[in-house]
Amino acid sequence: MSLIYLILPIALIVAGLALAAFLWALRTGQYDDLDTPPQRQLLGDERD
């Protein structure tokens, strides 16, 4: 039972860090355009 007193705070800290990283990615625009990069990869480079 004493192990839960160690594991629970660690799990909450890791979950909080994951949430903070997700919110940071949202604020910096990482999820703004999800369609163009895969299309660019498939269509190739169109430089002349």
BATORKE-587198 format. One record per residue: residue number from 1; residue in three letters; chain; x, y, z of N, C-alpha, C in turn. Coordinates in steps of 0.2 Angstrom, whole numbers, plus 5000, padded with zeros to 4 digits. Layout:
<sites>
<site><nr>NUM</nr><rest>ALA</rest><kette>A</kette><n_c1>X</n_c1><n_c2>Y</n_c2><n_c3>Z</n_c3><ca_c1>X</ca_c1><ca_c2>Y</ca_c2><ca_c3>Z</ca_c3><c_c1>X</c_c1><c_c2>Y</c_c2><c_c3>Z</c_c3></site>
...
</sites>
This chain:
<sites>
<site><nr>1</nr><rest>MET</rest><kette>A</kette><n_c1>5004</n_c1><n_c2>4994</n_c2><n_c3>5000</n_c3><ca_c1>5000</ca_c1><ca_c2>5000</ca_c2><ca_c3>5000</ca_c3><c_c1>5004</c_c1><c_c2>5006</c_c2><c_c3>5000</c_c3></site>
<site><nr>2</nr><rest>SER</rest><kette>A</kette><n_c1>5010</n_c1><n_c2>5006</n_c2><n_c3>5003</n_c3><ca_c1>5014</ca_c1><ca_c2>5012</ca_c2><ca_c3>5003</ca_c3><c_c1>5017</c_c1><c_c2>5014</c_c2><c_c3>4996</c_c3></site>
<site><nr>3</nr><rest>LEU</rest><kette>A</kette><n_c1>5017</n_c1><n_c2>5009</n_c2><n_c3>4992</n_c3><ca_c1>5020</ca_c1><ca_c2>5010</ca_c2><ca_c3>4985</ca_c3><c_c1>5015</c_c1><c_c2>5015</c_c2><c_c3>4982</c_c3></site>
<site><nr>4</nr><rest>ILE</rest><kette>A</kette><n_c1>5009</n_c1><n_c2>5015</n_c2><n_c3>4983</n_c3><ca_c1>5004</ca_c1><ca_c2>5019</ca_c2><ca_c3>4979</ca_c3><c_c1>5006</c_c1><c_c2>5026</c_c2><c_c3>4981</c_c3></site>
<site><nr>5</nr><rest>TYR</rest><kette>A</kette><n_c1>5008</n_c1><n_c2>5028</n_c2><n_c3>4987</n_c3><ca_c1>5010</ca_c1><ca_c2>5035</ca_c2><ca_c3>4989</ca_c3><c_c1>5016</c_c1><c_c2>5037</c_c2><c_c3>4985</c_c3></site>
<site><nr>6</nr><rest>LEU</rest><kette>A</kette><n_c1>5020</n_c1><n_c2>5033</n_c2><n_c3>4982</n_c3><ca_c1>5025</ca_c1><ca_c2>5035</ca_c2><ca_c3>4978</ca_c3><c_c1>5023</c_c1><c_c2>5035</c_c2><c_c3>4970</c_c3></site>
<site><nr>7</nr><rest>ILE</rest><kette>A</kette><n_c1>5020</n_c1><n_c2>5030</n_c2><n_c3>4968</n_c3><ca_c1>5018</ca_c1><ca_c2>5029</ca_c2><ca_c3>4961</ca_c3><c_c1>5013</c_c1><c_c2>5035</c_c2><c_c3>4959</c_c3></site>
<site><nr>8</nr><rest>LEU</rest><kette>A</kette><n_c1>5008</n_c1><n_c2>5036</n_c2><n_c3>4963</n_c3><ca_c1>5002</ca_c1><ca_c2>5041</ca_c2><ca_c3>4961</ca_c3><c_c1>5005</c_c1><c_c2>5048</c_c2><c_c3>4960</c_c3></site>
<site><nr>9</nr><rest>PRO</rest><kette>A</kette><n_c1>5009</n_c1><n_c2>5051</n_c2><n_c3>4964</n_c3><ca_c1>5012</ca_c1><ca_c2>5058</ca_c2><ca_c3>4963</ca_c3><c_c1>5016</c_c1><c_c2>5058</c_c2><c_c3>4956</c_c3></site>
<site><nr>10</nr><rest>ILE</rest><kette>A</kette><n_c1>5020</n_c1><n_c2>5052</n_c2><n_c3>4955</n_c3><ca_c1>5024</ca_c1><ca_c2>5052</ca_c2><ca_c3>4949</ca_c3><c_c1>5020</c_c1><c_c2>5052</c_c2><c_c3>4943</c_c3></site>
<site><nr>11</nr><rest>ALA</rest><kette>A</kette><n_c1>5014</n_c1><n_c2>5048</n_c2><n_c3>4943</n_c3><ca_c1>5010</ca_c1><ca_c2>5047</ca_c2><ca_c3>4938</ca_c3><c_c1>5006</c_c1><c_c2>5054</c_c2><c_c3>4936</c_c3></site>
<site><nr>12</nr><rest>LEU</rest><kette>A</kette><n_c1>5005</n_c1><n_c2>5058</n_c2><n_c3>4942</n_c3><ca_c1>5001</ca_c1><ca_c2>5064</ca_c2><ca_c3>4941</ca_c3><c_c1>5006</c_c1><c_c2>5069</c_c2><c_c3>4938</c_c3></site>
<site><nr>13</nr><rest>ILE</rest><kette>A</kette><n_c1>5013</n_c1><n_c2>5069</n_c2><n_c3>4940</n_c3><ca_c1>5018</ca_c1><ca_c2>5073</ca_c2><ca_c3>4937</ca_c3><c_c1>5019</c_c1><c_c2>5072</c_c2><c_c3>4930</c_c3></site>
<site><nr>14</nr><rest>VAL</rest><kette>A</kette><n_c1>5019</n_c1><n_c2>5066</n_c2><n_c3>4928</n_c3><ca_c1>5020</ca_c1><ca_c2>5064</ca_c2><ca_c3>4921</ca_c3><c_c1>5014</c_c1><c_c2>5066</c_c2><c_c3>4917</c_c3></site>
<site><nr>15</nr><rest>ALA</rest><kette>A</kette><n_c1>5008</n_c1><n_c2>5065</n_c2><n_c3>4919</n_c3><ca_c1>5002</ca_c1><ca_c2>5067</ca_c2><ca_c3>4916</ca_c3><c_c1>5002</c_c1><c_c2>5075</c_c2><c_c3>4915</c_c3></site>
<site><nr>16</nr><rest>GLY</rest><kette>A</kette><n_c1>5004</n_c1><n_c2>5078</n_c2><n_c3>4920</n_c3><ca_c1>5004</ca_c1><ca_c2>5086</ca_c2><ca_c3>4920</ca_c3><c_c1>5009</c_c1><c_c2>5088</c_c2><c_c3>4915</c_c3></site>
<site><nr>17</nr><rest>LEU</rest><kette>A</kette><n_c1>5015</n_c1><n_c2>5085</n_c2><n_c3>4914</n_c3><ca_c1>5020</ca_c1><ca_c2>5086</ca_c2><ca_c3>4909</ca_c3><c_c1>5018</c_c1><c_c2>5085</c_c2><c_c3>4902</c_c3></site>
<site><nr>18</nr><rest>ALA</rest><kette>A</kette><n_c1>5014</n_c1><n_c2>5080</n_c2><n_c3>4901</n_c3><ca_c1>5011</ca_c1><ca_c2>5078</ca_c2><ca_c3>4895</ca_c3><c_c1>5006</c_c1><c_c2>5083</c_c2><c_c3>4893</c_c3></site>
<site><nr>19</nr><rest>LEU</rest><kette>A</kette><n_c1>5002</n_c1><n_c2>5085</n_c2><n_c3>4897</n_c3><ca_c1>4997</ca_c1><ca_c2>5090</ca_c2><ca_c3>4896</ca_c3><c_c1>5000</c_c1><c_c2>5097</c_c2><c_c3>4894</c_c3></site>
<site><nr>20</nr><rest>ALA</rest><kette>A</kette><n_c1>5005</n_c1><n_c2>5099</n_c2><n_c3>4898</n_c3><ca_c1>5009</ca_c1><ca_c2>5105</ca_c2><ca_c3>4897</ca_c3><c_c1>5012</c_c1><c_c2>5105</c_c2><c_c3>4890</c_c3></site>
<site><nr>21</nr><rest>ALA</rest><kette>A</kette><n_c1>5015</n_c1><n_c2>5099</n_c2><n_c3>4888</n_c3><ca_c1>5018</ca_c1><ca_c2>5099</ca_c2><ca_c3>4881</ca_c3><c_c1>5013</c_c1><c_c2>5099</c_c2><c_c3>4876</c_c3></site>
<site><nr>22</nr><rest>PHE</rest><kette>A</kette><n_c1>5007</n_c1><n_c2>5096</n_c2><n_c3>4877</n_c3><ca_c1>5002</ca_c1><ca_c2>5097</ca_c2><ca_c3>4872</ca_c3><c_c1>4999</c_c1><c_c2>5104</c_c2><c_c3>4871</c_c3></site>
<site><nr>23</nr><rest>LEU</rest><kette>A</kette><n_c1>4998</n_c1><n_c2>5107</n_c2><n_c3>4877</n_c3><ca_c1>4996</ca_c1><ca_c2>5114</ca_c2><ca_c3>4877</ca_c3><c_c1>5001</c_c1><c_c2>5119</c_c2><c_c3>4873</c_c3></site>
<site><nr>24</nr><rest>TRP</rest><kette>A</kette><n_c1>5007</n_c1><n_c2>5118</n_c2><n_c3>4875</n_c3><ca_c1>5013</ca_c1><ca_c2>5121</ca_c2><ca_c3>4871</ca_c3><c_c1>5012</c_c1><c_c2>5120</c_c2><c_c3>4864</c_c3></site>
<site><nr>25</nr><rest>ALA</rest><kette>A</kette><n_c1>5011</n_c1><n_c2>5114</n_c2><n_c3>4862</n_c3><ca_c1>5011</ca_c1><ca_c2>5113</ca_c2><ca_c3>4854</ca_c3><c_c1>5005</c_c1><c_c2>5116</c_c2><c_c3>4851</c_c3></site>
<site><nr>26</nr><rest>LEU</rest><kette>A</kette><n_c1>5000</n_c1><n_c2>5117</n_c2><n_c3>4855</n_c3><ca_c1>4994</ca_c1><ca_c2>5120</ca_c2><ca_c3>4852</ca_c3><c_c1>4995</c_c1><c_c2>5128</c_c2><c_c3>4851</c_c3></site>
<site><nr>27</nr><rest>ARG</rest><kette>A</kette><n_c1>4998</n_c1><n_c2>5131</n_c2><n_c3>4857</n_c3><ca_c1>4999</ca_c1><ca_c2>5138</ca_c2><ca_c3>4856</ca_c3><c_c1>5005</c_c1><c_c2>5140</c_c2><c_c3>4851</c_c3></site>
<site><nr>28</nr><rest>THR</rest><kette>A</kette><n_c1>5009</n_c1><n_c2>5135</n_c2><n_c3>4850</n_c3><ca_c1>5014</ca_c1><ca_c2>5137</ca_c2><ca_c3>4845</ca_c3><c_c1>5013</c_c1><c_c2>5135</c_c2><c_c3>4838</c_c3></site>
<site><nr>29</nr><rest>GLY</rest><kette>A</kette><n_c1>5006</n_c1><n_c2>5133</n_c2><n_c3>4837</n_c3><ca_c1>5004</ca_c1><ca_c2>5131</ca_c2><ca_c3>4830</ca_c3><c_c1>5006</c_c1><c_c2>5125</c_c2><c_c3>4827</c_c3></site>
<site><nr>30</nr><rest>GLN</rest><kette>A</kette><n_c1>5008</n_c1><n_c2>5120</n_c2><n_c3>4831</n_c3><ca_c1>5010</ca_c1><ca_c2>5114</ca_c2><ca_c3>4828</ca_c3><c_c1>5005</c_c1><c_c2>5110</c_c2><c_c3>4824</c_c3></site>
<site><nr>31</nr><rest>TYR</rest><kette>A</kette><n_c1>4998</n_c1><n_c2>5111</n_c2><n_c3>4826</n_c3><ca_c1>4993</ca_c1><ca_c2>5108</ca_c2><ca_c3>4823</ca_c3><c_c1>4989</c_c1><c_c2>5112</c_c2><c_c3>4819</c_c3></site>
<site><nr>32</nr><rest>ASP</rest><kette>A</kette><n_c1>4991</n_c1><n_c2>5117</n_c2><n_c3>4816</n_c3><ca_c1>4987</ca_c1><ca_c2>5122</ca_c2><ca_c3>4812</ca_c3><c_c1>4986</c_c1><c_c2>5119</c_c2><c_c3>4805</c_c3></site>
<site><nr>33</nr><rest>ASP</rest><kette>A</kette><n_c1>4991</n_c1><n_c2>5116</n_c2><n_c3>4802</n_c3><ca_c1>4990</ca_c1><ca_c2>5113</ca_c2><ca_c3>4795</ca_c3><c_c1>4992</c_c1><c_c2>5106</c_c2><c_c3>4795</c_c3></site>
<site><nr>34</nr><rest>LEU</rest><kette>A</kette><n_c1>4987</n_c1><n_c2>5101</n_c2><n_c3>4795</n_c3><ca_c1>4989</ca_c1><ca_c2>5094</ca_c2><ca_c3>4796</ca_c3><c_c1>4989</c_c1><c_c2>5091</c_c2><c_c3>4789</c_c3></site>
<site><nr>35</nr><rest>ASP</rest><kette>A</kette><n_c1>4986</n_c1><n_c2>5094</n_c2><n_c3>4783</n_c3><ca_c1>4986</ca_c1><ca_c2>5091</ca_c2><ca_c3>4777</ca_c3><c_c1>4991</c_c1><c_c2>5093</c_c2><c_c3>4772</c_c3></site>
<site><nr>36</nr><rest>THR</rest><kette>A</kette><n_c1>4994</n_c1><n_c2>5098</n_c2><n_c3>4772</n_c3><ca_c1>5000</ca_c1><ca_c2>5100</ca_c2><ca_c3>4768</ca_c3><c_c1>5006</c_c1><c_c2>5096</c_c2><c_c3>4768</c_c3></site>
<site><nr>37</nr><rest>PRO</rest><kette>A</kette><n_c1>5009</n_c1><n_c2>5095</n_c2><n_c3>4774</n_c3><ca_c1>5015</ca_c1><ca_c2>5091</ca_c2><ca_c3>4774</ca_c3><c_c1>5014</c_c1><c_c2>5084</c_c2><c_c3>4771</c_c3></site>
<site><nr>38</nr><rest>PRO</rest><kette>A</kette><n_c1>5009</n_c1><n_c2>5080</n_c2><n_c3>4772</n_c3><ca_c1>5009</ca_c1><ca_c2>5073</ca_c2><ca_c3>4769</ca_c3><c_c1>5008</c_c1><c_c2>5074</c_c2><c_c3>4762</c_c3></site>
<site><nr>39</nr><rest>GLN</rest><kette>A</kette><n_c1>5004</n_c1><n_c2>5079</n_c2><n_c3>4759</n_c3><ca_c1>5004</ca_c1><ca_c2>5080</ca_c2><ca_c3>4752</ca_c3><c_c1>5010</c_c1><c_c2>5082</c_c2><c_c3>4749</c_c3></site>
<site><nr>40</nr><rest>ARG</rest><kette>A</kette><n_c1>5014</n_c1><n_c2>5086</n_c2><n_c3>4752</n_c3><ca_c1>5020</ca_c1><ca_c2>5088</ca_c2><ca_c3>4750</ca_c3><c_c1>5025</c_c1><c_c2>5082</c_c2><c_c3>4749</c_c3></site>
<site><nr>41</nr><rest>GLN</rest><kette>A</kette><n_c1>5025</n_c1><n_c2>5078</n_c2><n_c3>4754</n_c3><ca_c1>5029</ca_c1><ca_c2>5072</ca_c2><ca_c3>4754</ca_c3><c_c1>5027</c_c1><c_c2>5067</c_c2><c_c3>4748</c_c3></site>
<site><nr>42</nr><rest>LEU</rest><kette>A</kette><n_c1>5021</n_c1><n_c2>5067</n_c2><n_c3>4747</n_c3><ca_c1>5019</ca_c1><ca_c2>5062</ca_c2><ca_c3>4741</ca_c3><c_c1>5020</c_c1><c_c2>5065</c_c2><c_c3>4734</c_c3></site>
<site><nr>43</nr><rest>LEU</rest><kette>A</kette><n_c1>5019</n_c1><n_c2>5072</n_c2><n_c3>4734</n_c3><ca_c1>5019</ca_c1><ca_c2>5075</ca_c2><ca_c3>4727</ca_c3><c_c1>5027</c_c1><c_c2>5076</c_c2><c_c3>4725</c_c3></site>
<site><nr>44</nr><rest>GLY</rest><kette>A</kette><n_c1>5031</n_c1><n_c2>5077</n_c2><n_c3>4730</n_c3><ca_c1>5038</ca_c1><ca_c2>5078</ca_c2><ca_c3>4728</ca_c3><c_c1>5039</c_c1><c_c2>5086</c_c2><c_c3>4728</c_c3></site>
<site><nr>45</nr><rest>ASP</rest><kette>A</kette><n_c1>5046</n_c1><n_c2>5087</n_c2><n_c3>4726</n_c3><ca_c1>5048</ca_c1><ca_c2>5094</ca_c2><ca_c3>4726</ca_c3><c_c1>5047</c_c1><c_c2>5097</c_c2><c_c3>4719</c_c3></site>
<site><nr>46</nr><rest>GLU</rest><kette>A</kette><n_c1>5044</n_c1><n_c2>5103</n_c2><n_c3>4719</n_c3><ca_c1>5042</ca_c1><ca_c2>5106</ca_c2><ca_c3>4712</ca_c3><c_c1>5047</c_c1><c_c2>5112</c_c2><c_c3>4711</c_c3></site>
<site><nr>47</nr><rest>ARG</rest><kette>A</kette><n_c1>5053</n_c1><n_c2>5111</n_c2><n_c3>4713</n_c3><ca_c1>5057</ca_c1><ca_c2>5117</ca_c2><ca_c3>4711</ca_c3><c_c1>5060</c_c1><c_c2>5116</c_c2><c_c3>4704</c_c3></site>
<site><nr>48</nr><rest>ASP</rest><kette>A</kette><n_c1>5060</n_c1><n_c2>5122</n_c2><n_c3>4701</n_c3><ca_c1>5063</ca_c1><ca_c2>5122</ca_c2><ca_c3>4694</ca_c3><c_c1>5070</c_c1><c_c2>5124</c_c2><c_c3>4693</c_c3></site>
</sites>
